[in-house]
Amino acid sequence: MILAERAARLVSEIAVERLKLEVARLRRERFGASSERSARIDQLELTLEDLEETLAETEAQTAEPEPHTTSTSSRRKPARRPLPEHLPRERILHPGPTTCACCSGARLRPLGEDVTETLERIPARWVVIQHVRERFSCRDCETIAQTPAPFHPIPRGRAGPNLLAEVMMAKFGLHLPLHCQSQRFAHEGVPIDVSTLAGWVGAVTTALSPLISRIEAHVRGAERLHLDDTPVPVLAKGKTRTGRLWTVVRDDRPFGGPEPPAAAYFYSPDRSGAHAETWLGNFHGIVQADAFSGFGRLYEPGRKPGPIHEAACWAHARRKFFELADLKKAPIAIEAVTRIDAIFAIERAANGLAPDERCAHRRARSATLVADLETWLRENRARLSAKAPTAAAIDYLLKRWTAFTRFLDDGRICLSNNAAERAIRPIAVGRRNWTFSGSDAGGHRTAALYTLIETAKLNGIDPQAWLADVLARLPDHPARRIDDLLPWNWTQPQSRQIAA
């Protein structure tokens, strides 16, 4: 009885927590930028998860031991999705009775079968592939003949492409450091030193460098780019210093462009804008980025080989007002957030349209709101002290007004730089696990592998499957056909034998 009462109380608590979480999500959708992840929402999700686990444990303690007993709890049951159709099925037959339980008769006829499916995971299967090359001797001239040795994915490496791809994906896609992978492999009965794994990472980076160069060239060939960076601790003598990982994203899908998306990453030991200028090289067009002062030289009118036009990020501007609205409940900030949200709402309907259609849509629906916003901002700025936080948020917009309003006249420009922020997010997640980069060289390797994995994700393919297939094919693949292996040109083979 006590357990039943506890279960009922937990059901009520879960309902309350679900409502709190939904309210928090709606508030974030109303006031928060898409790149923001509220700590309050994180805490609510953890609380709800803990309550669900406790309720499940309580119900298990009150349930009957029979396998077909169902709980009488009134809590909302989670939706049960069908198990993936592509997974192989293994049948375990439970033979039916041979005699009737009622009359003991033996004349039973089959009426079909009931199938209950259980999802199971078999631990990874390790295997050593032996390439056996027979030798023959000519009876006439005694010349020895033998088939040439097969190429390995990496020089002098004893790891197959599937294993290499798994290590790369685990480190850079799932943020699992090499020492953790080494411990997991040892637990599975295959000890591999961290130094060996590190050697594989370096060798794979070199082997895949032609693909990395082609992705970078594809990104530089865009008409419009998204640019952002994030700090990464780098190991130094007795301490760490701060390097930077940059991402440059080409994504033409918002304006209906036919070219595939890609994300290129590069590392620099500091945050000087000269690094971005060097990497962009001959690029000229539109750059969407935050208001980093180091980008000033990029936007100089006389830049060679051509000008770069700045397109400012409305999400950054909105965030400054949102913080004041959320923390200080400042009326001007709340009103600014509401006005900017109205512009974003109109923009959603233009996503995916051709540039001309997008531009016409904005001029018809957004131009008036933007003009009214400018007037309203200038009127309120005149009434504020220069030291007021709200004044700083307004100045951020007004001092860059040309860059903020450029989207009204160019349908290729997005309202925000969220494409780059999404590409940076995996680095921020991974940084919590691998803590720091061992050197500048390590920073360059990290950028190279992120370029491959995140570009694969942008094109909707499995990075690990792609890397495994490319590593298997690359050693004897013609250099002039390297573009066939790029993520947007790659098709997954129907079946491929495991190679060493």
N, C-alpha and C positions, 0 to 999 in steps of 0.2 A: 504493500500500500504506500509506503514511504517513497519507494522508487517510482511508482506511478505518479504521485504528486510532484516529485522532482521533475519527471519528464514533462508533465503538463506545464510546470513553471518555465521550463526551458523553451517549450514551444512558444509561450507568450513573449519571452525575452528575445527569441529569434525574430519574431514578427516585428517587435519594436526596433531591433537593430537593422532589419531590412528597410524599414521606413526611414530611419535616420540616414542610412547609406544612400537611399534613393534621393532624399532631400539634398544631401551633400553633392551628389552627382548633378542634380538639376541646377544647383547654385553654381557649380563649376562650369556647366554648359552655358549658363547665363552670364557669368562674370569672369570666368577663367579662360586663359588662352589654351589652345589644344596641347601645347608643349608642357603645360604645368601639371604636376602631379601632386595634389594636395596631401599633406601629411595627415590631415584629418580623415581623408578618405582611406588612406593606407591603414590607419589605426582602426577604422570602422570595419574594414574588410578582415583584418586580423581577428577582431573581436567576434565577428560573425562566424568566421571559420572555426574559432575555438568553441563557440556555443554549439555549432553543428556537430563537432567531434564529440563533445560531452553528451549531447542528446543521443547520438548514435551509440555511445558506450552505455548509457543508461538503459536504452531500449534493448540492447543486447543482453543486459543483466536481467531484464524482466521477461524476455522472450522465452517461449517454451523450447525444449531441446529438439523437437521434431523438425525435420528439414523444410517442411512445407508450411510451418506456422507463419502467419502474417501479423504484423504489428497493428494494433488498433489505434495507434497515435493519430491525432488529427493534424499533425504537421504536414506542410506541403512537401510532397515527395519530389526529389530531383527528376528532371526529365531523363528517361533512359534512351539514349541514342542507339541506333542499330550498330552492331559491330562492323568495322570496315569490310566491305565485300572483297577487297583485293587480298586480304590475308588468307593464307592456306588454312584449310580445315583438317583437323585430325579427329577421326571418329573413334570413340570409345564405346563399344557396344555393351550394354547391360542386358544380358539375356532375360527374356520373359519367363514366366512360370511354365512348367511342363504339365501341370495338373491344375484343375479348377479348384480354387479355394473354397467354393461353395459345395460342390457335389463330389469332388475328388476325381471327376472324369478326366480322361486324357485326350479327348477330342477337342482340342483348341485350334481355332483358325485365326490367322493374322488379321488385324484390323488397321494396319498402318503403324506409325511410330510418332512419338513426341521427341523433339530435339530441344535440349537446353544448352545454350552456348555460354562458355566462360572464356573471358579474355585472359591469356597467359603469355608470359614472356620467358623465353628460353635464354639463358646466358650466352654471351657471344661465343661463337665456335672458332677457336684458333686452329689453324692448319698450316703445315709447311708444304709449299709447292716445290716439287722436285722437277727440274727440267733435265731430262735425260737425253744426251746427244750421243748416238751410236757412232763408233768409228769403224771405217772400212779400209781395207788395204787392197790395192790392185794386184792381182796375181801376175799380171804381165810386167808392170814396171815398179811394183811395190810402193806406189804413191799412197799416202794415207789421206783419206777424204772424211770430212766431218761437217755437219751443218753448223753454221756460225752460231755463236752464243747469242741468246736473245738479249735485247736491250733491257736495262733496268730503269725504272722511273727516275732514280737519282744515281749518280756515279758511285760505284762500290757500295751501294746500299743493299741491305738484305730485307727491306720492307716493301711489301706489295703496294699497289696504288690504293686499294681500299683501306689498308691500315694507315697509310700516309694521309689520305683524305680525312679519315676519322680523327687523327691527331690534330690536323689543321682546324677542322670544324670545331672540335672540342675546345681548343685554346682561343680561337678568335671569333667563333660563332656562338659558343655556349659559355665562354669566359672561364674555362677550367684550366688552371695553371698546369704546367708540365709535371711538377712534383706530385700533384694530385692524380694525374693520369698514370704516372709511374706506380703510385701506390695501388691504384685500381687494377692495373695489369698484373702486378705482383700477386694481388689477392686472387686473380683468376689463374694463377699458376704460370705466368709468363713474365718473369722479371726483366724489365728494360730500364737501364739507367737513365736518369734525367739528362745526362750529357749526350746520350745517344739520341734521345728525343729532340734535344736542342739542335743537334747536328742535322736531323731530318728537316726541321723547320728551315734552317738556313739553306739546305740543298734544294728543298721544294721552292723556296722563294726565288732562287737562281733559275731553276728549271722553268718556272712559270713567268719569268720576266718578260718574254716576248708578248704574252697576253696582257700583262700589266701595261706595257708600253702602248699597245693597241687601244686599250680602254682609255688611257690618258689622252691619246690623240683624238679619240672619238669625243671625249668630253670637251676638249679645246675647240673642236669644230662646231660647237653650238652657237646659236644666236643669242642665247640668254643662259646665264649660269647662276646657281645659288652657291654662296660661299660662307663658311663658318669655321670656327676653330674651338678647341677646348684644351685646357692644361693637362699635362701628363708628368708626374714625377719621374725624374731620371736619376739613377744612382750615380753619385759622385764620391769623392774621397771622404769617407766618414759621414756623409750626409746625402740628401737628395736635392737636386735643383729642378726647376720647372721648365720643361720643354713644351712644345705645342704640337698637336695633331690637327691638321686642317682637312676639311672635306670640300670638294668642288663637285656639285651635283648638276647633271644635265637631265632634265625631265621636261620633255615637250608635250606630255599628255594633257596638261591643263588647257593648252590652246590647240589641241587636236593635231599636234605635230606627228609625222609618221616615224621619226627616228626613235630608236629604243632608248630607254633611260639607262643611266650609268652614274656611278659615284666613284670618284678618284680621291685618294687620300695621300697626303704627304706630310712629312715630319720636318720640324725646324727646332733648333735648340733654344730659340726665343720667339717673341711675338712681333718681331719687326715686320712691317708691311712689305718690306723688300722681298721677303720669301714668297709671298703671294704673287707679287709682281713678276718675279723670276719664273715661277711655275706657270703662270698664265702665258708667258712668252708672247707669241704673235696674236693672241686672242684679242678681238675687238667686238664690242656689242654691249649687252646689258649685263650688269652684275647686281644681284640682289643679296644684300648683306646688312649687318648691323652698322651702326654709326661709329665704327672703329676709326680713330684718327689716323692710324697707320695706313689706311687705304687712300689717303689724300692724293698721293701721286698717281694712283690708278685713274682718277677722274680728271686729270689735267687735260684741258682742251687740246693742247698740241701734242698729245701722246702719240708716239710712233709704235707700231705701224698704223694705228687707228685709235679713235677715241673709245673709252669705256664709259657708258652712261650708268649712273647710280640709280637704283630703284630701292627706296627705303622700305623697311618692314613695318607694317602697321601693327603686327602682333607685338613687336618690341615697344612701340609707342603706347599701345593699349595697356601693356603690362605695368608701365609706370603709374598709370591712373588706377589700374585695378588694385595695386598694392595699397594706395592711399584710400581707395573706396573700401577695401576689405578690412584694413587695420584701423584707420582713423575715421571711417564713415564720412569722409569729406564730401560735401554736397556737390561741389564742382567736379570732383573726380568721378562721382557716381554718374552724373549727367554725361560726362565725357565718355565713360564706358558704354552707356546706353546709346549714344550717338554713333560711336565706332562700331558697336554690335550691329546696328541697322545697316551699315555699309557692308559688313561681312555677310549679313543675311542676303542682301541683294547679290553679292558675289557668288554665292553658292549656285545660283541658277545659271551662271555663265560658265561654270566649270566644264571643260571639254569642248566648248564651241571654238570655231575657227577665229583667228585674231580679229578679222573685220567684224564678225558678228559679236564677239566679245566686247570690242570697243564701242560698237553701237549700243549694246545693252547698257554699258556703263554710262555713256553719255546721256542716255534716256532716263536712267533711274538713279545713278549714283552721283552724277555731277552736281546736282542741286544740293544733295546732302553734304557733299564735301565743301561746297562753297559756303553753306550755312554754318558748317563746323568751323571753318576758318574765321568767319565773322564773329561767331560766339567765343572762340578762343581768344581773339584779340581784345574783345570787350572785357572779358574776365581777367585777362593778363594785366590790363591797365589798372585794375583795382587791387592787384596783389603786390605784396612786398617782394623784392628781388630774392629774398632769402627764404621765401615760403616754398615748401616742398611741391605744392601744386604748381607754382610758377615754374619750377625746374622741369616738371613734366610737360607743361605747355610749351616752354622754350625748346624742348627736344623736338617737338613737332614743327613749330613755326620756323626755326632756323634751317630746317631741311625740307621746307614745304614743296619746293620744286621736285625733289626726289620722291616725296610721298605722293604727289599727285601725278607723277609720270604715267601711272597705270591707266589714267583716263584717256590718254592719247595713244597707247600702245597695248594692243590686245595680247601680246606675248607675255606681259608682265603679270606676275601673281601679286596678290594683296599682301602676302607675308613671305617670310623666308623659312617657312616650316619644313620645306623639303630638305634643306641643309640641317635643320635642327633634328629632324628624324634620323638623318644619316649619322649625326654626332652622338645620338643617344646610346647606341651600343658601346661606344668607347667609355662613356660615363658609367655604364653598368659593369663593364669588364674591369675598369680601373679599381673597383672595390675589391676584386678578387686577386688580380695580379699585382696590385699595390703600386708598383713602379716598373719602369723600363730599365733594363740593365745598363744600357749605353745609348748613345746616339744611333749606332748601327742597329740596335734593337728597335728603336723608334721607327727607323726606315723600314725594317722588316714588318713591323706591326702595320704600318700604313699600306704596305704592298698587299698583305693578306686580307686586310679589311677591304681594299679595292676589289679583290676577287669575290669575296663572300657577299658583300653588300650589293655589288652589281648583279650577282646571280639572284639575290632576293628580289631586287627591283624588277627583274624580268620574270619573276614567278616560277623559278626553277629551284630544285633542291641543290644547295651549294655542295653538299657532301657527294651526292651522286655525280654531279658535274665534275668536281675536282678529281674523283676517282677515275672517271672515264678519260678525262683529259690527260692525267698522269700516265695512264696506260697507253694512250695513243701518241702522245707527244714525242717520244724518242725517235720514232721513225716516220713522223708526220712531215710532209713537205713544207718548208718554211714559207713558200709563196702562197700556201693555202692556210696560213695561221688563222685568218679571219673565220674559217669554218668552225673553229673551236670556241669562238666568243659566245658568251651566254645567250645572246639573242639569236644566234645562228645554230645553236646546238640542239639536237634532238636526242632524247635518251634512247639508247639501244634497247631492243626488246629483251634480249638476254645476252649476258657477256660472261664468259668463263673467268673465274678468278685467276689473275695473273700475278706473278712475282716481280 
